[in-house]
Amino acid sequence: MAEQATVMNPALMQFLIVGALVLASGNIIGIIAFWMKMGGRLQTGENAMSQATLAQAQVKLLEEKFNDYREQAAKEFLTDRRLIEAENRMTKSVDGMRNDVREQMGSVRDEVKGLNARLDKFMQSELERARSKT
């Protein structure tokens, strides 16, 4: 058998070569774009880490300042005299509330006594009416 030599159309051959080059360049562009995006994300991650470290340092500084303020406030504001004044104000307030409750209880007690008297009168009149019927 004689082998036949297959001859390709030159236009088809050129079309296939151009298509292969386009596909290869598309793949190369895709790889470059992937690594550029990945590099941007890595840079963003590094920026986030540096910002987090900075924020952590600021929190530590604020914590130290607050501790200093708390110590200073304890020294300046909570003297013995001021503690006694605050305790006296609280005692006076509690005494006032106690007196209010006692007054309320007194008025409730008076109301209950009045209600008892009316019930006694009602029961007495009903008892007398029942006796008069018999």
N, CA, C and O atoms as a Tinker XYZ file with bonds, in Angstrom:
   536  protein
     1  N      0.809000   -1.166000    0.000000    73     2
     2  CA     0.000000    0.000000    0.000000    64     1     3
     3  C      0.860000    1.240000    0.000000    63     2     4     5
     4  O      1.839000    1.396000    0.729000    81     3
     5  N      0.464000    1.994000   -0.769000    73     3     6
     6  CA     1.213000    3.240000   -0.895000    64     5     7
     7  C      0.625000    4.257000    0.056000    63     6     8     9
     8  O     -0.585000    4.478000    0.112000    81     7
     9  N      1.506000    4.851000    0.784000    73     7    10
    10  CA     1.037000    5.847000    1.727000    64     9    11
    11  C      0.780000    7.141000    0.996000    63    10    12    13
    12  O      1.529000    7.598000    0.132000    81    11
    13  N     -0.332000    7.688000    1.410000    73    11    14
    14  CA    -0.696000    8.954000    0.783000    64    13    15
    15  C     -0.208000   10.094000    1.654000    63    14    16    17
    16  O     -0.391000   10.070000    2.871000    81    15
    17  N      0.368000   11.023000    1.084000    73    15    18
    18  CA     0.815000   12.197000    1.812000    64    17    19
    19  C     -0.360000   13.152000    1.906000    63    18    20    21
    20  O     -0.972000   13.540000    0.912000    81    19
    21  N     -0.644000   13.510000    3.146000    73    19    22
    22  CA    -1.765000   14.430000    3.344000    64    21    23
    23  C     -1.200000   15.837000    3.360000    63    22    24    25
    24  O     -0.298000   16.159000    4.134000    81    23
    25  N     -1.715000   16.612000    2.544000    73    23    26
    26  CA    -1.260000   17.997000    2.448000    64    25    27
    27  C     -2.377000   18.867000    2.992000    63    26    28    29
    28  O     -3.522000   18.796000    2.545000    81    27
    29  N     -2.016000   19.699000    3.977000    73    27    30
    30  CA    -3.007000   20.570000    4.582000    64    29    31
    31  C     -3.075000   21.867000    3.820000    63    30    32    33
    32  O     -2.114000   22.337000    3.211000    81    31
    33  N     -4.223000   22.396000    3.887000    73    31    34
    34  CA    -4.462000   23.680000    3.266000    64    33    35
    35  C     -3.658000   24.723000    4.029000    63    34    36    37
    36  O     -3.763000   24.764000    5.255000    81    35
    37  N     -2.870000   25.560000    3.387000    73    35    38
    38  CA    -2.049000   26.549000    4.090000    64    37    39
    39  C     -2.899000   27.547000    4.892000    63    38    40    41
    40  O     -2.460000   28.002000    5.948000    81    39
    41  N     -4.052000   27.883000    4.434000    73    39    42
    42  CA    -4.902000   28.832000    5.168000    64    41    43
    43  C     -5.377000   28.190000    6.473000    63    42    44    45
    44  O     -5.430000   28.841000    7.517000    81    43
    45  N     -5.722000   26.892000    6.395000    73    43    46
    46  CA    -6.154000   26.173000    7.582000    64    45    47
    47  C     -5.001000   26.061000    8.570000    63    46    48    49
    48  O     -5.189000   26.221000    9.776000    81    47
    49  N     -3.822000   25.790000    8.060000    73    47    50
    50  CA    -2.628000   25.667000    8.889000    64    49    51
    51  C     -2.347000   27.003000    9.587000    63    50    52    53
    52  O     -2.048000   27.022000   10.781000    81    51
    53  N     -2.438000   28.089000    8.876000    73    51    54
    54  CA    -2.202000   29.397000    9.457000    64    53    55
    55  C     -3.275000   29.711000   10.507000    63    54    56    57
    56  O     -2.966000   30.285000   11.551000    81    55
    57  N     -4.513000   29.343000   10.239000    73    55    58
    58  CA    -5.610000   29.551000   11.182000    64    57    59
    59  C     -5.359000   28.779000   12.484000    63    58    60    61
    60  O     -5.586000   29.312000   13.570000    81    59
    61  N     -4.901000   27.548000   12.381000    73    59    62
    62  CA    -4.622000   26.723000   13.559000    64    61    63
    63  C     -3.452000   27.288000   14.369000    63    62    64    65
    64  O     -3.482000   27.274000   15.600000    81    63
    65  N     -2.433000   27.779000   13.683000    73    63    66
    66  CA    -1.275000   28.353000   14.378000    64    65    67
    67  C     -1.691000   29.627000   15.116000    63    66    68    69
    68  O     -1.307000   29.832000   16.268000    81    67
    69  N     -2.463000   30.468000   14.465000    73    67    70
    70  CA    -2.921000   31.708000   15.089000    64    69    71
    71  C     -3.820000   31.373000   16.283000    63    70    72    73
    72  O     -3.713000   32.012000   17.329000    81    71
    73  N     -4.702000   30.380000   16.142000    73    71    74
    74  CA    -5.583000   29.958000   17.243000    64    73    75
    75  C     -4.775000   29.448000   18.430000    63    74    76    77
    76  O     -5.087000   29.768000   19.577000    81    75
    77  N     -3.731000   28.650000   18.158000    73    75    78
    78  CA    -2.886000   28.128000   19.229000    64    77    79
    79  C     -2.164000   29.267000   19.942000    63    78    80    81
    80  O     -2.066000   29.275000   21.169000    81    79
    81  N     -1.654000   30.239000   19.161000    73    79    82
    82  CA    -0.974000   31.384000   19.762000    64    81    83
    83  C     -1.940000   32.223000   20.612000    63    82    84    85
    84  O     -1.572000   32.693000   21.688000    81    83
    85  N     -3.171000   32.408000   20.129000    73    83    86
    86  CA    -4.168000   33.170000   20.888000    64    85    87
    87  C     -4.486000   32.453000   22.194000    63    86    88    89
    88  O     -4.542000   33.087000   23.248000    81    87
    89  N     -4.698000   31.127000   22.139000    73    87    90
    90  CA    -4.980000   30.358000   23.351000    64    89    91
    91  C     -3.805000   30.411000   24.330000    63    90    92    93
    92  O     -4.003000   30.575000   25.534000    81    91
    93  N     -2.590000   30.272000   23.812000    73    91    94
    94  CA    -1.419000   30.313000   24.688000    64    93    95
    95  C     -1.274000   31.683000   25.340000    63    94    96    97
    96  O     -0.997000   31.788000   26.535000    81    95
    97  N     -1.465000   32.738000   24.537000    73    95    98
    98  CA    -1.341000   34.085000   25.118000    64    97    99
    99  C     -2.479000   34.338000   26.114000    63    98   100   101
   100  O     -2.263000   35.024000   27.113000    81    99
   101  N     -3.666000   33.813000   25.879000    73    99   102
   102  CA    -4.777000   33.944000   26.832000    64   101   103
   103  C     -4.443000   33.263000   28.148000    63   102   104   105
   104  O     -4.728000   33.790000   29.223000    81   103
   105  N     -3.835000   32.086000   28.053000    73   103   106
   106  CA    -3.429000   31.381000   29.270000    64   105   107
   107  C     -2.356000   32.160000   30.032000    63   106   108   109
   108  O     -2.405000   32.263000   31.257000    81   107
   109  N     -1.401000   32.701000   29.303000    73   107   110
   110  CA    -0.340000   33.484000   29.946000    64   109   111
   111  C     -0.917000   34.720000   30.626000    63   110   112   113
   112  O     -0.538000   35.056000   31.748000    81   111
   113  N     -1.840000   35.395000   29.934000    73   111   114
   114  CA    -2.484000   36.580000   30.522000    64   113   115
   115  C     -3.275000   36.178000   31.771000    63   114   116   117
   116  O     -3.250000   36.896000   32.771000    81   115
   117  N     -3.973000   35.044000   31.726000    73   115   118
   118  CA    -4.726000   34.560000   32.887000    64   117   119
   119  C     -3.816000   34.278000   34.072000    63   118   120   121
   120  O     -4.146000   34.614000   35.209000    81   119
   121  N     -2.675000   33.661000   33.806000    73   119   122
   122  CA    -1.722000   33.355000   34.882000    64   121   123
   123  C     -1.173000   34.646000   35.477000    63   122   124   125
   124  O     -1.064000   34.776000   36.696000    81   123
   125  N     -0.827000   35.600000   34.614000    73   123   126
   126  CA    -0.313000   36.887000   35.101000    64   125   127
   127  C     -1.375000   37.605000   35.938000    63   126   128   129
   128  O     -1.067000   38.149000   36.999000    81   127
   129  N     -2.626000   37.608000   35.462000    73   127   130
   130  CA    -3.709000   38.272000   36.200000    64   129   131
   131  C     -3.923000   37.596000   37.557000    63   130   132   133
   132  O     -4.127000   38.276000   38.563000    81   131
   133  N     -3.878000   36.260000   37.588000    73   131   134
   134  CA    -4.047000   35.525000   38.847000    64   133   135
   135  C     -2.994000   35.940000   39.863000    63   134   136   137
   136  O     -3.316000   36.218000   41.019000    81   135
   137  N     -1.729000   35.982000   39.434000    73   135   138
   138  CA    -0.658000   36.303000   40.375000    64   137   139
   139  C     -0.688000   37.771000   40.782000    63   138   140   141
   140  O     -0.281000   38.116000   41.891000    81   139
   141  N     -1.168000   38.636000   39.892000    73   139   142
   142  CA    -1.302000   40.047000   40.270000    64   141   143
   143  C     -2.397000   40.212000   41.323000    63   142   144   145
   144  O     -2.226000   40.956000   42.289000    81   143
   145  N     -3.519000   39.521000   41.137000    73   143   146
   146  CA    -4.590000   39.582000   42.136000    64   145   147
   147  C     -4.129000   38.980000   43.456000    63   146   148   149
   148  O     -4.397000   39.527000   44.526000    81   147
   149  N     -3.443000   37.867000   43.373000    73   147   150
   150  CA    -2.951000   37.209000   44.586000    64   149   151
   151  C     -1.970000   38.118000   45.312000    63   150   152   153
   152  O     -1.999000   38.203000   46.539000    81   151
   153  N     -1.111000   38.792000   44.575000    73   151   154
   154  CA    -0.170000   39.731000   45.185000    64   153   155
   155  C     -0.903000   40.887000   45.853000    63   154   156   157
   156  O     -0.517000   41.331000   46.934000    81   155
   157  N     -1.958000   41.371000   45.211000    73   155   158
   158  CA    -2.767000   42.445000   45.806000    64   157   159
   159  C     -3.429000   41.983000   47.088000    63   158   160   161
   160  O     -3.488000   42.725000   48.069000    81   159
   161  N     -3.928000   40.753000   47.078000    73   159   162
   162  CA    -4.562000   40.219000   48.295000    64   161   163
   163  C     -3.538000   40.024000   49.400000    63   162   164   165
   164  O     -3.815000   40.285000   50.571000    81   163
   165  N     -2.352000   39.564000   49.019000    73   163   166
   166  CA    -1.312000   39.407000   50.044000    64   165   167
   167  C     -0.935000   40.762000   50.620000    63   166   168   169
   168  O     -0.723000   40.898000   51.825000    81   167
   169  N     -0.853000   41.764000   49.749000    73   167   170
   170  CA    -0.534000   43.117000   50.213000    64   169   171
   171  C     -1.643000   43.632000   51.122000    63   170   172   173
   172  O     -1.366000   44.264000   52.141000    81   171
   173  N     -2.903000   43.365000   50.758000    73   171   174
   174  CA    -4.036000   43.778000   51.588000    64   173   175
   175  C     -3.978000   43.079000   52.937000    63   174   176   177
   176  O     -4.245000   43.694000   53.970000    81   175
   177  N     -3.633000   41.801000   52.933000    73   175   178
   178  CA    -3.511000   41.060000   54.190000    64   177   179
   179  C     -2.406000   41.621000   55.063000    63   178   180   181
   180  O     -2.558000   41.724000   56.281000    81   179
   181  N     -1.304000   41.980000   54.447000    73   179   182
   182  CA    -0.204000   42.572000   55.212000    64   181   183
   183  C     -0.625000   43.926000   55.783000    63   182   184   185
   184  O     -0.299000   44.246000   56.926000    81   183
   185  N     -1.352000   44.724000   54.988000    73   183   186
   186  CA    -1.850000   46.012000   55.481000    64   185   187
   187  C     -2.799000   45.800000   56.658000    63   186   188   189
   188  O     -2.737000   46.533000   57.646000    81   187
   189  N     -3.669000   44.808000   56.558000    73   187   190
   190  CA    -4.606000   44.528000   57.645000    64   189   191
   191  C     -3.857000   44.117000   58.907000    63   190   192   193
   192  O     -4.213000   44.530000   60.011000    81   191
   193  N     -2.832000   43.313000   58.742000    73   191   194
   194  CA    -2.044000   42.896000   59.905000    64   193   195
   195  C     -1.356000   44.083000   60.552000    63   194   196   197
   196  O     -1.328000   44.187000   61.778000    81   195
   197  N     -0.799000   44.986000   59.743000    73   195   198
   198  CA    -0.120000   46.155000   60.315000    64   197   199
   199  C     -1.132000   47.069000   61.009000    63   198   200   201
   200  O     -0.830000   47.639000   62.058000    81   199
   201  N     -2.323000   47.213000   60.437000    73   199   202
   202  CA    -3.350000   48.029000   61.078000    64   201   203
   203  C     -3.809000   47.388000   62.387000    63   202   204   205
   204  O     -4.036000   48.087000   63.375000    81   203
   205  N     -3.945000   46.077000   62.396000    73   203   206
   206  CA    -4.346000   45.377000   63.626000    64   205   207
   207  C     -3.285000   45.540000   64.707000    63   206   208   209
   208  O     -3.614000   45.743000   65.876000    81   207
   209  N     -2.028000   45.451000   64.327000    73   207   210
   210  CA    -0.943000   45.632000   65.293000    64   209   211
   211  C     -0.965000   47.051000   65.852000    63   210   212   213
   212  O     -0.785000   47.256000   67.052000    81   211
   213  N     -1.187000   48.028000   64.972000    73   211   214
   214  CA    -1.268000   49.422000   65.404000    64   213   215
   215  C     -2.458000   49.622000   66.347000    63   214   216   217
   216  O     -2.329000   50.284000   67.377000    81   215
   217  N     -3.601000   49.059000   66.001000    73   215   218
   218  CA    -4.788000   49.185000   66.855000    64   217   219
   219  C     -4.549000   48.536000   68.213000    63   218   220   221
   220  O     -4.976000   49.062000   69.240000    81   219
   221  N     -3.875000   47.406000   68.217000    73   219   222
   222  CA    -3.579000   46.726000   69.474000    64   221   223
   223  C     -2.667000   47.588000   70.346000    63   222   224   225
   224  O     -2.844000   47.646000   71.563000    81   223
   225  N     -1.705000   48.246000   69.733000    73   223   226
   226  CA    -0.816000   49.129000   70.493000    64   225   227
   227  C     -1.596000   50.316000   71.059000    63   226   228   229
   228  O     -1.355000   50.740000   72.190000    81   227
   229  N     -2.531000   50.850000   70.270000    73   227   230
   230  CA    -3.338000   51.966000   70.748000    64   229   231
   231  C     -4.224000   51.542000   71.916000    63   230   232   233
   232  O     -4.385000   52.295000   72.876000    81   231
   233  N     -4.791000   50.358000   71.841000    73   231   234
   234  CA    -5.623000   49.848000   72.937000    64   233   235
   235  C     -4.785000   49.696000   74.201000    63   234   236   237
   236  O     -5.232000   50.044000   75.294000    81   235
   237  N     -3.596000   49.186000   74.053000    73   235   238
   238  CA    -2.706000   49.019000   75.213000    64   237   239
   239  C     -2.379000   50.383000   75.820000    63   238   240   241
   240  O     -2.362000   50.528000   77.043000    81   239
   241  N     -2.123000   51.370000   74.986000    73   239   242
   242  CA    -1.832000   52.711000   75.475000    64   241   243
   243  C     -3.032000   53.299000   76.210000    63   242   244   245
   244  O     -2.882000   53.885000   77.282000    81   243
   245  N     -4.226000   53.143000   75.630000    73   243   246
   246  CA    -5.431000   53.636000   76.292000    64   245   247
   247  C     -5.670000   52.918000   77.621000    63   246   248   249
   248  O     -6.103000   53.532000   78.595000    81   247
   249  N     -5.391000   51.642000   77.653000    73   247   250
   250  CA    -5.554000   50.880000   78.889000    64   249   251
   251  C     -4.616000   51.420000   79.975000    63   250   252   253
   252  O     -5.015000   51.560000   81.131000    81   251
   253  N     -3.388000   51.718000   79.604000    73   251   254
   254  CA    -2.435000   52.266000   80.566000    64   253   255
   255  C     -2.896000   53.638000   81.055000    63   254   256   257
   256  O     -2.808000   53.941000   82.245000    81   255
   257  N     -3.388000   54.466000   80.131000    73   255   258
   258  CA    -3.871000   55.793000   80.518000    64   257   259
   259  C     -5.073000   55.671000   81.454000    63   258   260   261
   260  O     -5.178000   56.414000   82.430000    81   259
   261  N     -5.969000   54.743000   81.162000    73   259   262
   262  CA    -7.147000   54.563000   82.008000    64   261   263
   263  C     -6.749000   54.082000   83.396000    63   262   264   265
   264  O     -7.310000   54.532000   84.396000    81   263
   265  N     -5.790000   53.175000   83.463000    73   263   266
   266  CA    -5.317000   52.710000   84.771000    64   265   267
   267  C     -4.725000   53.861000   85.576000    63   266   268   269
   268  O     -4.946000   53.966000   86.783000    81   267
   269  N     -3.966000   54.729000   84.891000    73   267   270
   270  CA    -3.404000   55.898000   85.571000    64   269   271
   271  C     -4.519000   56.818000   86.071000    63   270   272   273
   272  O     -4.462000   57.319000   87.194000    81   271
   273  N     -5.527000   57.035000   85.233000    73   271   274
   274  CA    -6.647000   57.901000   85.620000    64   273   275
   275  C     -7.406000   57.307000   86.803000    63   274   276   277
   276  O     -7.778000   58.026000   87.731000    81   275
   277  N     -7.635000   56.003000   86.770000    73   275   278
   278  CA    -8.361000   55.347000   87.849000    64   277   279
   279  C     -7.607000   55.515000   89.176000    63   278   280   281
   280  O     -8.210000   55.771000   90.218000    81   279
   281  N     -6.300000   55.367000   89.116000    73   279   282
   282  CA    -5.485000   55.541000   90.326000    64   281   283
   283  C     -5.563000   56.987000   90.814000    63   282   284   285
   284  O     -5.706000   57.237000   92.011000    81   283
   285  N     -5.470000   57.920000   89.897000    73   283   286
   286  CA    -5.541000   59.336000   90.255000    64   285   287
   287  C     -6.919000   59.673000   90.824000    63   286   288   289
   288  O     -7.022000   60.402000   91.811000    81   287
   289  N     -7.965000   59.152000   90.212000    73   287   290
   290  CA    -9.323000   59.417000   90.692000    64   289   291
   291  C     -9.517000   58.843000   92.085000    63   290   292   293
   292  O    -10.156000   59.467000   92.933000    81   291
   293  N     -8.980000   57.680000   92.320000    73   291   294
   294  CA    -9.104000   57.079000   93.649000    64   293   295
   295  C     -8.421000   57.950000   94.693000    63   294   296   297
   296  O     -8.913000   58.083000   95.813000    81   295
   297  N     -7.290000   58.541000   94.329000    73   295   298
   298  CA    -6.575000   59.394000   95.275000    64   297   299
   299  C     -7.307000   60.706000   95.514000    63   298   300   301
   300  O     -7.415000   61.166000   96.650000    81   299
   301  N     -7.811000   61.309000   94.433000    73   299   302
   302  CA    -8.387000   62.645000   94.547000    64   301   303
   303  C     -9.837000   62.644000   95.000000    63   302   304   305
   304  O    -10.216000   63.444000   95.856000    81   303
   305  N    -10.643000   61.773000   94.451000    73   303   306
   306  CA   -12.082000   61.878000   94.635000    64   305   307
   307  C    -12.606000   61.072000   95.816000    63   306   308   309
   308  O    -13.647000   61.413000   96.376000    81   307
   309  N    -11.931000   60.050000   96.190000    73   307   310
   310  CA   -12.450000   59.185000   97.236000    64   309   311
   311  C    -11.711000   59.396000   98.554000    63   310   312   313
   312  O    -11.081000   58.486000   99.093000    81   311
   313  N    -11.807000   60.594000   99.038000    73   311   314
   314  CA   -11.225000   60.866000  100.344000    64   313   315
   315  C    -12.194000   60.386000  101.410000    63   314   316   317
   316  O    -13.352000   60.088000  101.117000    81   315
   317  N    -11.724000   60.312000  102.641000    73   315   318
   318  CA   -12.574000   59.866000  103.746000    64   317   319
   319  C    -13.786000   60.771000  103.912000    63   318   320   321
   320  O    -14.901000   60.297000  104.133000    81   319
   321  N    -13.565000   62.056000  103.806000    73   319   322
   322  CA   -14.652000   63.016000  103.983000    64   321   323
   323  C    -15.735000   62.810000  102.927000    63   322   324   325
   324  O    -16.925000   62.826000  103.239000    81   323
   325  N    -15.323000   62.619000  101.696000    73   323   326
   326  CA   -16.300000   62.420000  100.613000    64   325   327
   327  C    -17.033000   61.086000  100.756000    63   326   328   329
   328  O    -18.218000   60.986000  100.441000    81   327
   329  N    -16.330000   60.076000  101.227000    73   327   330
   330  CA   -17.006000   58.800000  101.464000    64   329   331
   331  C    -18.060000   58.945000  102.552000    63   330   332   333
   332  O    -19.155000   58.394000  102.441000    81   331
   333  N    -17.730000   59.686000  103.603000    73   331   334
   334  CA   -18.690000   59.901000  104.687000    64   333   335
   335  C    -19.884000   60.700000  104.178000    63   334   336   337
   336  O    -21.028000   60.400000  104.520000    81   335
   337  N    -19.616000   61.722000  103.357000    73   335   338
   338  CA   -20.715000   62.506000  102.789000    64   337   339
   339  C    -21.619000   61.638000  101.926000    63   338   340   341
   340  O    -22.843000   61.743000  102.012000    81   339
   341  N    -21.035000   60.788000  101.100000    73   339   342
   342  CA   -21.830000   59.905000  100.243000    64   341   343
   343  C    -22.647000   58.928000  101.082000    63   342   344   345
   344  O    -23.808000   58.657000  100.773000    81   343
   345  N    -22.042000   58.400000  102.140000    73   343   346
   346  CA   -22.767000   57.475000  103.018000    64   345   347
   347  C    -23.926000   58.195000  103.705000    63   346   348   349
   348  O    -25.012000   57.631000  103.841000    81   347
   349  N    -23.702000   59.433000  104.138000    73   347   350
   350  CA   -24.776000   60.196000  104.774000    64   349   351
   351  C    -25.917000   60.472000  103.801000    63   350   352   353
   352  O    -27.086000   60.378000  104.174000    81   351
   353  N    -25.584000   60.810000  102.559000    73   351   354
   354  CA   -26.628000   61.029000  101.553000    64   353   355
   355  C    -27.433000   59.758000  101.322000    63   354   356   357
   356  O    -28.660000   59.806000  101.236000    81   355
   357  N    -26.747000   58.619000  101.223000    73   355   358
   358  CA   -27.451000   57.355000  101.021000    64   357   359
   359  C    -28.339000   57.017000  102.213000    63   358   360   361
   360  O    -29.468000   56.559000  102.036000    81   359
   361  N    -27.830000   57.242000  103.436000    73   359   362
   362  CA   -28.611000   56.962000  104.646000    64   361   363
   363  C    -29.855000   57.835000  104.692000    63   362   364   365
   364  O    -30.944000   57.355000  105.004000    81   363
   365  N    -29.693000   59.129000  104.379000    73   363   366
   366  CA   -30.828000   60.045000  104.375000    64   365   367
   367  C    -31.867000   59.613000  103.335000    63   366   368   369
   368  O    -33.070000   59.670000  103.590000    81   367
   369  N    -31.394000   59.184000  102.172000    73   367   370
   370  CA   -32.297000   58.731000  101.121000    64   369   371
   371  C    -33.066000   57.478000  101.550000    63   370   372   373
   372  O    -34.274000   57.386000  101.332000    81   371
   373  N    -32.375000   56.526000  102.153000    73   371   374
   374  CA   -33.031000   55.297000  102.609000    64   373   375
   375  C    -34.030000   55.608000  103.721000    63   374   376   377
   376  O    -35.121000   55.039000  103.752000    81   375
   377  N    -33.661000   56.512000  104.638000    73   375   378
   378  CA   -34.592000   56.902000  105.702000    64   377   379
   379  C    -35.848000   57.555000  105.122000    63   378   380   381
   380  O    -36.962000   57.296000  105.577000    81   379
   381  N    -35.653000   58.395000  104.123000    73   379   382
   382  CA   -36.799000   59.026000  103.476000    64   381   383
   383  C    -37.708000   57.996000  102.831000    63   382   384   385
   384  O    -38.931000   58.094000  102.936000    81   383
   385  N    -37.122000   57.009000  102.164000    73   383   386
   386  CA   -37.940000   55.952000  101.546000    64   385   387
   387  C    -38.658000   55.149000  102.624000    63   386   388   389
   388  O    -39.815000   54.768000  102.442000    81   387
   389  N    -37.983000   54.886000  103.752000    73   387   390
   390  CA   -38.600000   54.139000  104.852000    64   389   391
   391  C    -39.810000   54.906000  105.384000    63   390   392   393
   392  O    -40.861000   54.316000  105.635000    81   391
   393  N    -39.664000   56.218000  105.556000    73   391   394
   394  CA   -40.773000   57.039000  106.048000    64   393   395
   395  C    -41.933000   57.045000  105.061000    63   394   396   397
   396  O    -43.096000   56.989000  105.461000    81   395
   397  N    -41.613000   57.114000  103.768000    73   395   398
   398  CA   -42.673000   57.065000  102.755000    64   397   399
   399  C    -43.437000   55.753000  102.832000    63   398   400   401
   400  O    -44.666000   55.739000  102.753000    81   399
   401  N    -42.715000   54.653000  102.985000    73   399   402
   402  CA   -43.369000   53.347000  103.074000    64   401   403
   403  C    -44.227000   53.279000  104.334000    63   402   404   405
   404  O    -45.336000   52.746000  104.292000    81   403
   405  N    -43.738000   53.806000  105.448000    73   403   406
   406  CA   -44.525000   53.799000  106.697000    64   405   407
   407  C    -45.800000   54.615000  106.541000    63   406   408   409
   408  O    -46.861000   54.208000  107.014000    81   407
   409  N    -45.701000   55.764000  105.882000    73   407   410
   410  CA   -46.899000   56.577000  105.650000    64   409   411
   411  C    -47.898000   55.827000  104.775000    63   410   412   413
   412  O    -49.100000   55.847000  105.036000    81   411
   413  N    -47.396000   55.170000  103.744000    73   411   414
   414  CA   -48.276000   54.395000  102.869000    64   413   415
   415  C    -48.943000   53.261000  103.645000    63   414   416   417
   416  O    -50.138000   53.008000  103.494000    81   415
   417  N    -48.160000   52.590000  104.468000    73   415   418
   418  CA   -48.710000   51.484000  105.262000    64   417   419
   419  C    -49.751000   52.009000  106.251000    63   418   420   421
   420  O    -50.762000   51.347000  106.490000    81   419
   421  N    -49.515000   53.197000  106.832000    73   419   422
   422  CA   -50.484000   53.788000  107.753000    64   421   423
   423  C    -51.798000   54.071000  107.062000    63   422   424   425
   424  O    -52.861000   53.791000  107.616000    81   423
   425  N    -51.745000   54.624000  105.853000    73   423   426
   426  CA   -52.991000   54.916000  105.138000    64   425   427
   427  C    -53.691000   53.622000  104.731000    63   426   428   429
   428  O    -54.920000   53.561000  104.738000    81   427
   429  N    -52.938000   52.602000  104.381000    73   427   430
   430  CA   -53.554000   51.307000  104.054000    64   429   431
   431  C    -54.199000   50.722000  105.304000    63   430   432   433
   432  O    -55.298000   50.172000  105.242000    81   431
   433  N    -53.515000   50.842000  106.435000    73   431   434
   434  CA   -54.049000   50.333000  107.700000    64   433   435
   435  C    -55.360000   51.036000  108.036000    63   434   436   437
   436  O    -56.319000   50.391000  108.461000    81   435
   437  N    -55.410000   52.365000  107.847000    73   435   438
   438  CA   -56.632000   53.119000  108.113000    64   437   439
   439  C    -57.765000   52.674000  107.198000    63   438   440   441
   440  O    -58.913000   52.555000  107.625000    81   439
   441  N    -57.432000   52.433000  105.943000    73   439   442
   442  CA   -58.449000   51.976000  104.990000    64   441   443
   443  C    -58.998000   50.612000  105.390000    63   442   444   445
   444  O    -60.203000   50.372000  105.301000    81   443
   445  N    -58.112000   49.716000  105.832000    73   443   446
   446  CA   -58.553000   48.380000  106.252000    64   445   447
   447  C    -59.427000   48.487000  107.496000    63   446   448   449
   448  O    -60.427000   47.778000  107.601000    81   447
   449  N    -59.070000   49.367000  108.449000    73   447   450
   450  CA   -59.887000   49.547000  109.644000    64   449   451
   451  C    -61.267000   50.070000  109.279000    63   450   452   453
   452  O    -62.273000   49.614000  109.821000    81   451
   453  N    -61.312000   51.030000  108.356000    73   451   454
   454  CA   -62.596000   51.558000  107.905000    64   453   455
   455  C    -63.429000   50.489000  107.233000    63   454   456   457
   456  O    -64.642000   50.427000  107.433000    81   455
   457  N    -62.793000   49.650000  106.438000    73   455   458
   458  CA   -63.497000   48.571000  105.767000    64   457   459
   459  C    -64.014000   47.559000  106.793000    63   458   460   461
   460  O    -65.127000   47.053000  106.656000    81   459
   461  N    -63.218000   47.267000  107.809000    73   459   462
   462  CA   -63.660000   46.357000  108.872000    64   461   463
   463  C    -64.880000   46.921000  109.592000    63   462   464   465
   464  O    -65.824000   46.184000  109.878000    81   463
   465  N    -64.872000   48.212000  109.885000    73   463   466
   466  CA   -66.002000   48.841000  110.578000    64   465   467
   467  C    -67.259000   48.743000  109.729000    63   466   468   469
   468  O    -68.336000   48.435000  110.239000    81   467
   469  N    -67.124000   49.006000  108.437000    73   467   470
   470  CA   -68.305000   48.923000  107.561000    64   469   471
   471  C    -68.812000   47.499000  107.459000    63   470   472   473
   472  O    -70.021000   47.268000  107.438000    81   471
   473  N    -67.891000   46.533000  107.396000    73   471   474
   474  CA   -68.323000   45.130000  107.355000    64   473   475
   475  C    -69.018000   44.738000  108.653000    63   474   476   477
   476  O    -70.006000   44.004000  108.633000    81   475
   477  N    -68.501000   45.228000  109.794000    73   475   478
   478  CA   -69.151000   44.939000  111.078000    64   477   479
   479  C    -70.571000   45.501000  111.109000    63   478   480   481
   480  O    -71.502000   44.827000  111.549000    81   479
   481  N    -70.731000   46.748000  110.636000    73   479   482
   482  CA   -72.063000   47.356000  110.600000    64   481   483
   483  C    -72.998000   46.570000  109.698000    63   482   484   485
   484  O    -74.156000   46.325000  110.038000    81   483
   485  N    -72.472000   46.177000  108.533000    73   483   486
   486  CA   -73.296000   45.417000  107.586000    64   485   487
   487  C    -73.705000   44.082000  108.191000    63   486   488   489
   488  O    -74.867000   43.686000  108.106000    81   487
   489  N    -72.761000   43.399000  108.796000    73   487   490
   490  CA   -73.072000   42.090000  109.390000    64   489   491
   491  C    -74.050000   42.258000  110.572000    63   490   492   493
   492  O    -74.935000   41.422000  110.756000    81   491
   493  N    -73.899000   43.328000  111.371000    73   491   494
   494  CA   -74.805000   43.579000  112.501000    64   493   495
   495  C    -76.216000   43.835000  111.991000    63   494   496   497
   496  O    -77.184000   43.308000  112.538000    81   495
   497  N    -76.332000   44.656000  110.928000    73   495   498
   498  CA   -77.666000   44.948000  110.393000    64   497   499
   499  C    -78.297000   43.694000  109.791000    63   498   500   501
   500  O    -79.502000   43.481000  109.927000    81   499
   501  N    -77.504000   42.876000  109.135000    73   499   502
   502  CA   -78.043000   41.634000  108.567000    64   501   503
   503  C    -78.464000   40.674000  109.680000    63   502   504   505
   504  O    -79.476000   39.984000  109.551000    81   503
   505  N    -77.703000   40.625000  110.762000    73   503   506
   506  CA   -78.040000   39.767000  111.894000    64   505   507
   507  C    -79.333000   40.238000  112.563000    63   506   508   509
   508  O    -80.185000   39.426000  112.926000    81   507
   509  N    -79.471000   41.559000  112.722000    73   507   510
   510  CA   -80.698000   42.103000  113.306000    64   509   511
   511  C    -81.893000   41.853000  112.392000    63   510   512   513
   512  O    -82.981000   41.532000  112.870000    81   511
   513  N    -81.703000   41.996000  111.104000    73   511   514
   514  CA   -82.797000   41.745000  110.170000    64   513   515
   515  C    -83.188000   40.278000  110.228000    63   514   516   517
   516  O    -84.376000   39.958000  110.196000    81   515
   517  N    -82.219000   39.382000  110.313000    73   515   518
   518  CA   -82.519000   37.947000  110.393000    64   517   519
   519  C    -83.247000   37.629000  111.706000    63   518   520   521
   520  O    -84.133000   36.775000  111.703000    81   519
   521  N    -82.911000   38.279000  112.821000    73   519   522
   522  CA   -83.567000   38.030000  114.095000    64   521   523
   523  C    -85.000000   38.584000  114.085000    63   522   524   525
   524  O    -85.915000   37.985000  114.648000    81   523
   525  N    -85.166000   39.712000  113.448000    73   523   526
   526  CA   -86.512000   40.311000  113.408000    64   525   527
   527  C    -87.467000   39.478000  112.551000    63   526   528   529
   528  O    -88.674000   39.505000  112.795000    81   527
   529  N    -86.989000   38.769000  111.597000    73   527   530
   530  CA   -87.827000   37.914000  110.753000    64   529   531
   531  C    -88.278000   36.680000  111.522000    63   530   532   533
   532  O    -89.339000   36.132000  111.225000    81   531
   533  N    -87.524000   36.244000  112.470000    73   531   534
   534  CA   -87.891000   35.036000  113.215000    64   533   535
   535  C    -88.695000   35.300000  114.427000    63   534   536
   536  O    -89.065000   34.366000  115.138000    81   535
